Amino acid sequence: MKATEILSSEHRIIERVIAAMDEAIMRLEHDQPVPPEFFLDASDFIKGFADGCHHRKEEGVLFDAMSRNGMSMSTGPIAVMLSEHEQGRRYAAGMRQAATRLQAGDLTAKEEVIKNARGYADLLRQHILKEDHILYPMADRVIPADQQNQVVEDFERVEHEETGEGIHEKYLALAEKLEREMAGE
C-alpha cells in the first residue's frame, strides 16, 4: 500500500467522527440533549488520532519527502495544509474548553461548543477533499518510486515509536463509540 493510500484510509475514519459530530451539533442546535462528554471524546479523537497520528505522518514524513523532492513547505499546497492543521487544532481546543465548561454546568458554553465543532467539521471536510484529490496525487508524482517504501516505513516508525502500539485500534474503537452514541445505540 502506498503512503497516500494509508493516509486516505485514515481520512475515512476521521470522516466517520465528523459525521457523528454533525449529528451532535444538529441536536444541540435543536435543544436536544447531547452529553458534553461526547465533545470531550471527539476532541480526544482529534488530538490523538487526527492530529497525533495522521497529521504527524503528514507533517513529519510526507511533507518532508515532498519538500526534498522540490516542493516548498512555506508556499503552495503544503503551506496551506500546514495552516489548516493549525486552524483545526485551534477549533479542537476551543471545542474541548467549551465542552468542559458545559460539563461543569455553564450553559452559555453551548454556542461555543457548536461554533468550534462546526468550524472543525467544515474545515476538515474541505481539507480532506484537497488532500485526497490534489495533494496526495501530487505527492505520488513528486516522490520517486524508490523513495515511496521509505515513506511507508517512516509512517510505521511514527505510528509505533512515537504514538505507541495499538493507537489505531484505540481510536477506531473511540470513533465507533461516537458513531453509536449519535445513532442512539
ChimeraX attribute file (.defattr): number of C-alpha atoms within 10 A of each C-alpha:
attribute: neighborCount
match mode: 1-to-1
recipient: residues
	/A:1	8
	/A:2	13
	/A:3	22
	/A:4	22
	/A:5	13
	/A:6	13
	/A:7	20
	/A:8	19
	/A:9	11
	/A:10	17
	/A:11	21
	/A:12	12
	/A:13	17
	/A:14	23
	/A:15	16
	/A:16	16
	/A:17	23
	/A:18	24
	/A:19	16
	/A:20	23
	/A:21	23
	/A:22	18
	/A:23	17
	/A:24	26
	/A:25	24
	/A:26	15
	/A:27	15
	/A:28	17
	/A:29	13
	/A:30	9
	/A:31	10
	/A:32	11
	/A:33	10
	/A:34	16
	/A:35	14
	/A:36	22
	/A:37	14
	/A:38	18
	/A:39	26
	/A:40	20
	/A:41	17
	/A:42	24
	/A:43	23
	/A:44	19
	/A:45	23
	/A:46	24
	/A:47	18
	/A:48	18
	/A:49	24
	/A:50	22
	/A:51	20
	/A:52	18
	/A:53	23
	/A:54	23
	/A:55	19
	/A:56	19
	/A:57	23
	/A:58	20
	/A:59	17
	/A:60	14
	/A:61	20
	/A:62	25
	/A:63	23
	/A:64	17
	/A:65	21
	/A:66	21
	/A:67	17
	/A:68	13
	/A:69	14
	/A:70	10
	/A:71	19
	/A:72	15
	/A:73	18
	/A:74	12
	/A:75	9
	/A:76	10
	/A:77	18
	/A:78	22
	/A:79	14
	/A:80	14
	/A:81	21
	/A:82	17
	/A:83	13
	/A:84	17
	/A:85	19
	/A:86	12
	/A:87	16
	/A:88	25
	/A:89	18
	/A:90	15
	/A:91	22
	/A:92	27
	/A:93	19
	/A:94	20
	/A:95	28
	/A:96	24
	/A:97	19
	/A:98	27
	/A:99	28
	/A:100	18
	/A:101	18
	/A:102	20
	/A:103	17
	/A:104	11
	/A:105	11
	/A:106	12
	/A:107	12
	/A:108	11
	/A:109	19
	/A:110	20
	/A:111	15
	/A:112	18
	/A:113	26
	/A:114	23
	/A:115	16
	/A:116	22
	/A:117	29
	/A:118	20
	/A:119	18
	/A:120	23
	/A:121	23
	/A:122	14
	/A:123	16
	/A:124	21
	/A:125	15
	/A:126	11
	/A:127	17
	/A:128	19
	/A:129	13
	/A:130	15
	/A:131	20
	/A:132	17
	/A:133	11
	/A:134	12
	/A:135	19
	/A:136	18
	/A:137	12
	/A:138	16
	/A:139	21
	/A:140	16
	/A:141	12
	/A:142	16
	/A:143	19
	/A:144	13
	/A:145	11
	/A:146	8
	/A:147	10
	/A:148	19
	/A:149	14
	/A:150	14
	/A:151	20
	/A:152	19
	/A:153	13
	/A:154	17
	/A:155	23
	/A:156	13
	/A:157	14
	/A:158	19
	/A:159	20
	/A:160	14
	/A:161	10
	/A:162	12
	/A:163	16
	/A:164	12
	/A:165	11
	/A:166	11
	/A:167	16
	/A:168	17
	/A:169	10
	/A:170	13
	/A:171	20
	/A:172	19
	/A:173	13
	/A:174	18
	/A:175	23
	/A:176	14
	/A:177	18
	/A:178	23
	/A:179	20
	/A:180	12
	/A:181	15
	/A:182	17
	/A:183	10
	/A:184	6
	/A:185	7
